[in-house]
Amino acid sequence: GMPHILLRFMAIEDEKKLVLSRRIASVWVVIAMTASIIIGREIGAGRSDTVYQVGLALNTLAAAGGTILGAGLLAFTHLSAPAWFFPLFHLSPAACSAATIMMTVQACIMPMRDFNNCNIVGVLRGGGDVKVATMIDLCPLWLCAIPLAALAGLVLQLNILWVYLAMSTEQLVKCIAGVVRLRTGKWIHDLTRPQTIE
């Protein structure tokens, strides 16, 4: 469900960094897993009338947290990174520019990314809507972001900003599809009650 975390594990060159990476990955998913537990508890307790409101509140908290973190990353990118962070790596001006672009885009999409993480992994899956949640999680990457990034980078040969923006369309499409699914209420499935087999 979260290929960006798996890619970071695959890119580790030093085994000693695995411990830190596991901790970061655990923190990354704790909000979604907590949301999933809360939603499952509400459904299991038979409070299906309040599940939608609980899911909405959790998603709002995730988006608000993403907005705060995004603002912090944006401030760091434009105020601290050029003076203190980039010089540590002896980056060329072109590399500094590319890093600034990518960090700025990440800061801007962080509210959506955190909303999607909580909504798809926590609320929808916690509500028992695993098939649709999986489709919302995977389809935007393979049907939208990767083709658009390939078009921007390989065919049109646009600069890194456009390629990175194309890859970021995944979060926008996930957000739209996730909000639509959330609003329908069809994601609420009580898996604790006996199901009749037809």
C-alpha angles and dihedrals in degrees: 000000000000110000094171090065093047090050091053090054090048091051095055111118099180119060090209089068092061093085092055090044092053090052093050091048091049092052090047094059100034093093093051094045091047090051090050092052093047093049092046091049092051092050093044091051089056095248095130091144091067099039094090092052091047091050091049092050093049092049091048090052091049092050091046091050090049090051091053093046091045091052089050092050091047091051091047091048095053103029109031109018098064093050103037114006107044094048089061088068097041091233122185117241089256092052091048089051092049092047091049091051093049094045091048092052090047091050091051095049096041094097089054093044092052092044090051092047092053096038100045102032098031114026105027096038091040087054090056096255094127100145096051092040090054091050091049089048098048109028098064090055098049100031101037119012101042096044092046092047091048090049093048097044107029104028105028093026093217121171125271094270093064094043091050092046089050090053089048092059085083090073093048094051091045090050094051094045091044094051091048091051093044093052093052092061088215089121092074107099121166102217092172094072121080110266121218115232113224 
